[in-house]
Amino acid sequence: MKNIINYEANIDCFMMHKNVELNALYERHSSNYDGKPWITVFIPTYKRFDLFKEALASVINQKPVDFQWDILVVDNEPYEGIPNDVEGYIRTLSDINIRYFRNAINLRPGDNFNRGIYLARGEWVMMLHDDDLLFPNSLEKMGKAVCFLEKQGEKPLGAIAAQYYCFLHDPEQPHGNDTMFKQVGNWVLHEPMSWRFYKLTHANVLFTGHPGGNIPSVGTTFKRDAVLDIGGFNDDFGISADLILFYCLENKFSVYSTLEPYGFYRFGINTMAKIESAYKTIKAGFDFREYVYNKSIFHKVWGWLFRDSHYYYFTEAVLNQRKIVSRKFVRFSDYSSIYDKKPNNFFYKRIYKHGILSVYNKIKHWEVKRLEKRAKQEGMEREIEEYCS
């Protein structure tokens, strides 16, 4: 089952669409902006104006912080010289640091992500899709997370994936969740900073069957130079291109995930809500694991032992998520064309889930607690300007 794709080939995806015209349409800054933001909040958008306004509002209404930051919007609606609603709205805003660009043609999502990372002026790039929302103190907390995690480990920090709360979007009642957003936002403002972070490594695939990480939205933050170094998002990898980016970053950089949600991820209108996305996700996960299994003799033996268990565990997680966002019944047999073997029941439950996986999860839990203890010992609750210098 040899996979011909080399997922770790250093391909410069930033240059794939360098000849596609990019239109710089608007730029505005506050009076105290020095042109050197530490964090750029990047919003890629495409024909979802009403949702975009909500996403942008969640950024504009961030709790004040003691570092420079700005907003970057890259619009993927093809530009033909006519302003759209997004541009018109951005031009009405005042006293914010924002830049607005629009592509001449519609690019693939990952290619548009690369444009935003390339255009960002910040050392760090915090991502927010145009249908998602940040909590009002997510920028502050991510700033503190970056400052702390930069001091940990032997490798430089490359990315922090952000957890999120999922909610279903009903287009017939688009404001049905507004009260929940406000209540949860007010609640997290008064919650102390969480110093619980999960370190992502290549071992995550071998033990869980999943690369780890999350969809790059709702506060997920990348070191700009790190993403430039490894070539960016490669949309040729399909629906899992974002997770593979984390895996590739791990070769040179430390990558973590928050265990605290940084905002809301909207199910119901995005790609992941489509039925066919479950098939693509399961197939992409299988193909990537096959690549990992063929990296060495050790990996081949590991794949021989755990291929069935990894496939079953990963597919089970995807189908459970499908139940949240769709009433259409799905079964393992619906994906038999990808892989049709089930693990031995005793081996799967006793050896893999309650043995290998359980031990791995306990080790990761100990790592999380150790990081949390270290943060408290170092007095990381102090204001950001005191320890981020």
matplotlib code that plots the C-alpha trace (Angstrom):
import matplotlib.pyplot as plt

x = [0.0, 2.8, 1.7, 3.5, 2.9, 5.8, 3.9, 7.1, 8.6, 9.5, 7.4, 7.2, 3.4, 3.6, 5.0, 2.3, 0.0, 2.5, 1.3, -2.4, -3.0, -3.6, -5.4, -4.5, -7.8, -7.7, -5.5, -6.3, -4.4, -5.0, -2.9, -0.6, 0.2, 3.9, 3.7, 5.3, 2.6, 3.6, 0.4, -1.6, -5.2, -5.9, -9.4, -9.7, -13.2, -15.4, -19.0, -20.2, -20.7, -23.1, -21.0, -17.8, -19.2, -19.7, -16.2, -14.6, -16.6, -15.3, -11.8, -12.4, -14.0, -11.0, -10.0, -7.2, -3.7, -0.2, 1.3, 0.8, -1.5, -3.4, -6.1, -5.6, -8.5, -7.9, -11.0, -11.2, -14.1, -12.7, -12.1, -13.3, -12.9, -16.3, -16.3, -18.3, -20.1, -17.0, -14.9, -17.8, -18.2, -14.5, -14.3, -16.9, -14.7, -12.5, -9.6, -8.6, -5.5, -6.7, -5.6, -7.9, -6.8, -8.8, -7.7, -8.2, -9.5, -10.8, -8.0, -8.2, -8.7, -5.1, -3.6, -5.6, -4.3, -0.8, -1.4, -2.5, 0.5, 2.8, 1.1, 1.0, 3.2, 3.1, 5.7, 2.8, -0.4, -3.6, -6.2, -10.0, -12.2, -15.0, -17.7, -16.1, -15.8, -13.1, -13.8, -13.2, -9.9, -8.5, -5.8, -4.6, -4.4, -2.7, -0.1, 0.6, 0.7, 3.2, 5.5, 5.4, 5.8, 8.6, 10.7, 10.0, 11.8, 14.8, 13.1, 11.8, 8.0, 6.3, 2.5, -0.2, -3.5, -6.5, -9.4, -13.0, -16.6, -18.7, -22.2, -24.7, -25.7, -29.3, -29.6, -33.3, -32.4, -29.0, -29.1, -30.4, -27.1, -26.4, -27.4, -25.1, -22.2, -22.6, -23.0, -20.1, -18.0, -18.7, -18.0, -14.5, -13.5, -13.6, -11.9, -8.2, -5.6, -5.3, -1.7, -2.7, -1.1, -0.8, 2.5, 2.0, 4.7, 5.0, 4.3, 0.7, 0.0, 1.6, -0.4, -3.8, -3.8, -4.3, -1.7, -3.2, -4.0, -7.2, -8.7, -6.6, -9.3, -10.6, -7.3, -4.8, -1.6, 1.5, 5.0, 5.0, 8.7, 8.1, 5.3, 7.3, 10.2, 8.3, 6.4, 2.9, -0.4, -0.4, -3.9, -2.8, -3.1, -6.8, -9.0, -6.2, -3.7, -4.0, -3.2, -0.2, 1.1, 1.3, 3.1, 5.6, 6.2, 7.1, 10.3, 11.9, 9.6, 7.7, 3.9, 1.3, -2.4, -4.4, -6.8, -8.9, -11.3, -10.5, -13.8, -16.7, -16.4, -19.6, -20.9, -23.7, -22.4, -18.7, -17.1, -16.8, -20.7, -21.0, -21.7, -18.9, -16.4, -16.6, -15.4, -12.6, -11.5, -11.3, -9.5, -7.0, -6.3, -5.8, -3.5, -1.4, -1.0, 0.1, 2.8, 3.9, 3.9, 6.4, 9.0, 11.2, 11.3, 10.1, 7.1, 6.2, 6.1, 4.1, 1.6, 1.3, 0.4, -1.9, -3.2, -6.6, -7.0, -5.9, -8.4, -11.2, -10.4, -10.0, -13.1, -15.2, -14.3, -15.2, -18.6, -19.4, -18.7, -21.0, -23.9, -23.6, -24.0, -26.1, -29.2, -28.1, -27.2, -23.6, -21.9, -18.4, -19.5, -20.1, -16.3, -15.3, -13.8, -11.1, -10.3, -12.4, -10.7, -11.8, -9.4, -9.7, -12.1, -9.9, -6.8, -8.6, -10.2, -7.7, -4.3, -4.8, -7.5, -7.0, -3.3, -1.2, -3.5, -4.3, -0.6, 0.1, -2.8, -1.5, 2.0, 0.6, -1.6, 1.6, 3.3, 0.4, 0.5, 4.2, 3.9, 1.1, 3.2, 6.2, 4.1, 2.8, 6.3, 7.6, 4.9, 3.3, 0.2, 2.1, 1.2, 2.4, 4.9, 6.8, 7.7, 7.5, 10.4]
y = [0.0, 2.4, 6.0, 7.9, 11.3, 12.8, 14.9, 16.4, 17.6, 21.3, 22.8, 26.5, 26.9, 30.6, 30.8, 28.6, 31.6, 34.4, 35.6, 35.9, 39.6, 40.8, 44.2, 46.3, 48.2, 49.8, 50.5, 52.4, 52.8, 54.3, 57.3, 55.2, 52.5, 52.2, 49.8, 46.9, 44.7, 41.7, 39.8, 40.1, 38.8, 37.3, 36.9, 35.1, 35.7, 34.7, 35.8, 35.6, 39.3, 38.9, 36.3, 38.2, 41.3, 39.1, 37.6, 41.0, 42.4, 39.7, 40.9, 44.6, 44.1, 42.4, 43.3, 46.0, 44.5, 45.9, 45.0, 46.2, 44.2, 44.7, 43.1, 41.7, 40.7, 38.8, 38.6, 35.6, 37.0, 37.8, 41.5, 43.2, 46.8, 47.0, 47.3, 44.7, 44.7, 43.7, 46.6, 49.1, 48.0, 48.1, 51.7, 52.8, 51.7, 54.0, 53.9, 50.4, 49.0, 47.1, 46.3, 44.9, 42.9, 41.2, 38.5, 38.8, 35.2, 32.7, 30.7, 27.5, 28.0, 27.0, 29.2, 32.1, 31.3, 31.4, 34.9, 36.2, 34.7, 36.2, 39.6, 39.7, 42.3, 40.6, 38.2, 36.0, 35.4, 34.6, 33.1, 33.5, 32.1, 34.5, 32.3, 31.9, 34.0, 34.9, 35.3, 38.9, 38.0, 35.5, 37.9, 38.6, 35.0, 34.0, 36.7, 35.2, 31.7, 32.6, 34.3, 31.3, 28.6, 30.4, 29.6, 25.9, 23.1, 22.9, 23.9, 27.4, 27.8, 27.4, 27.3, 27.1, 25.4, 26.8, 24.7, 25.9, 25.4, 24.0, 25.2, 24.5, 27.4, 27.7, 30.0, 30.5, 31.8, 33.4, 35.3, 32.4, 32.0, 35.6, 35.3, 32.3, 34.2, 37.1, 35.0, 32.8, 35.8, 37.6, 34.4, 33.8, 37.4, 36.7, 33.3, 33.1, 32.3, 28.6, 27.3, 23.9, 23.1, 19.8, 19.4, 18.0, 15.6, 13.0, 10.4, 11.6, 9.8, 6.5, 6.4, 8.0, 7.7, 11.4, 14.1, 16.3, 20.0, 21.7, 23.6, 26.8, 29.2, 30.6, 31.9, 29.3, 31.2, 30.6, 32.0, 33.7, 32.9, 29.2, 28.8, 30.6, 28.2, 25.0, 26.2, 26.9, 25.2, 22.6, 22.3, 19.4, 17.4, 18.0, 18.3, 17.5, 20.1, 22.1, 19.1, 18.1, 21.6, 21.1, 17.8, 19.4, 22.2, 19.7, 18.8, 22.1, 23.8, 23.1, 23.0, 23.1, 23.1, 24.9, 22.9, 26.0, 27.1, 30.5, 31.0, 29.5, 27.3, 27.4, 24.1, 24.0, 26.2, 25.3, 22.6, 20.2, 20.1, 18.4, 14.7, 14.1, 15.7, 12.7, 10.5, 12.9, 13.2, 9.4, 8.9, 11.7, 10.3, 6.8, 8.0, 10.1, 7.2, 5.0, 7.5, 7.5, 3.7, 3.6, 6.0, 3.3, -0.4, 0.5, 2.4, -0.5, -2.9, -0.4, 0.0, -3.8, -4.0, -1.0, -0.1, -1.7, -0.1, 3.4, 3.2, 2.1, 4.7, 7.6, 6.7, 6.3, 9.8, 11.2, 9.5, 10.6, 14.2, 13.6, 12.7, 16.2, 18.0, 15.7, 13.5, 11.3, 7.9, 6.7, 3.4, 2.0, 0.0, 3.2, 3.6, 0.0, 1.2, 3.0, 0.1, -2.9, -4.5, -4.3, -4.9, -7.9, -6.9, -8.0, -6.4, -3.2, -2.7, -4.4, -3.9, -0.7, 1.5, 0.4, -0.3, 1.6, 4.5, 4.8, 4.9, 7.5, 9.7, 9.5, 10.5, 13.5, 14.4, 14.4, 16.7, 19.1, 19.2, 19.8, 22.8, 24.2, 23.9, 25.5, 28.5, 29.1, 28.7, 31.3, 33.7, 33.8, 35.5, 38.8, 41.4, 40.6, 43.5, 42.2, 38.8, 39.1, 41.5]
z = [0.0, -0.8, -1.1, -3.9, -2.3, -0.3, 2.2, 3.6, 0.4, 0.8, -2.0, -2.1, -2.3, -2.0, -5.5, -7.1, -7.8, -7.8, -11.2, -10.1, -9.6, -6.1, -5.6, -2.6, -2.1, 1.3, 4.3, 7.5, 10.8, 14.2, 15.3, 17.6, 15.0, 14.2, 11.3, 13.1, 14.6, 16.7, 15.7, 12.5, 12.7, 9.3, 7.9, 4.6, 3.1, 0.2, -0.5, 3.1, 3.9, 6.8, 8.5, 7.8, 9.6, 12.7, 12.5, 12.0, 14.9, 17.2, 16.3, 16.6, 20.0, 21.5, 25.0, 24.8, 24.8, 25.4, 22.0, 18.5, 16.2, 13.0, 10.8, 7.4, 5.1, 1.8, -0.2, -2.6, -4.6, -8.1, -8.5, -11.7, -10.6, -8.7, -4.9, -3.1, 0.3, 2.2, 0.9, 1.4, 5.0, 5.8, 4.5, 7.1, 10.0, 11.9, 14.4, 13.6, 11.9, 8.8, 5.3, 2.6, -0.5, -3.2, -5.6, -9.3, -9.5, -7.0, -5.4, -3.5, 0.2, 1.1, -1.6, -0.2, 3.3, 1.9, 0.4, 3.8, 5.7, 3.0, 3.2, 7.0, 8.7, 12.1, 13.4, 14.3, 12.2, 14.0, 11.7, 11.8, 9.0, 7.9, 9.5, 12.9, 16.0, 18.5, 22.2, 23.4, 25.1, 22.7, 21.3, 24.9, 25.8, 22.6, 23.2, 26.6, 25.2, 22.5, 25.1, 27.4, 24.8, 23.0, 26.0, 26.1, 24.4, 22.1, 18.9, 18.2, 18.4, 15.0, 15.7, 18.3, 17.2, 19.0, 20.3, 19.9, 20.7, 17.8, 17.1, 14.4, 12.1, 11.0, 8.0, 8.7, 12.1, 11.6, 15.0, 17.0, 18.8, 19.6, 23.2, 23.7, 22.1, 24.4, 27.5, 26.9, 25.8, 29.1, 31.0, 29.5, 30.1, 33.8, 33.6, 34.4, 31.7, 31.1, 30.8, 29.7, 26.3, 24.4, 22.4, 18.9, 17.6, 14.9, 17.6, 17.6, 14.3, 15.5, 18.6, 17.7, 13.9, 13.6, 13.0, 15.7, 15.5, 14.4, 11.5, 11.1, 12.4, 15.7, 16.9, 15.6, 15.3, 13.2, 13.2, 9.8, 9.0, 10.0, 7.5, 4.9, 5.6, 5.0, 2.0, 3.4, 2.9, 0.1, -1.3, -3.4, -0.2, -0.1, 2.9, 5.4, 4.0, 7.3, 9.5, 7.3, 7.7, 11.4, 10.8, 8.5, 10.9, 13.6, 11.7, 12.5, 15.1, 18.3, 17.7, 20.5, 20.8, 23.4, 25.6, 26.2, 23.5, 21.9, 20.1, 18.1, 15.1, 12.9, 11.5, 9.0, 6.1, 5.8, 3.8, 6.8, 7.1, 3.6, 3.5, 1.0, 3.4, 5.7, 2.9, 1.9, 5.5, 6.1, 2.8, 3.4, 6.9, 5.5, 2.7, 5.1, 7.6, 4.7, 4.0, 7.6, 7.8, 4.9, 6.3, 7.8, 8.8, 12.3, 10.8, 8.5, 11.4, 13.4, 10.5, 10.2, 13.9, 14.1, 10.6, 11.3, 14.8, 13.5, 10.6, 12.9, 15.6, 13.2, 11.2, 14.3, 15.4, 12.0, 11.9, 15.4, 14.3, 11.3, 13.7, 15.1, 11.9, 9.7, 10.1, 7.3, 8.7, 7.9, 8.5, 8.3, 5.3, 3.4, 3.4, 2.5, -0.8, 1.3, 3.6, 4.4, 7.3, 10.9, 13.8, 16.0, 18.8, 21.6, 20.1, 19.4, 22.8, 25.1, 23.5, 21.5, 23.2, 26.9, 26.5, 24.0, 23.5, 27.3, 28.2, 25.5, 26.7, 30.3, 29.2, 27.3, 30.3, 32.4, 29.9, 30.0, 33.8, 33.8, 31.4, 33.5, 36.7, 35.0, 33.9, 37.4, 38.8, 36.4, 37.4, 33.9, 35.3, 35.2, 32.5, 29.1, 28.8, 31.8, 30.4, 26.7, 26.4]

ax = plt.figure().add_subplot(projection="3d")
ax.plot(x, y, z, "-o")
ax.set_aspect("equal")
plt.show()
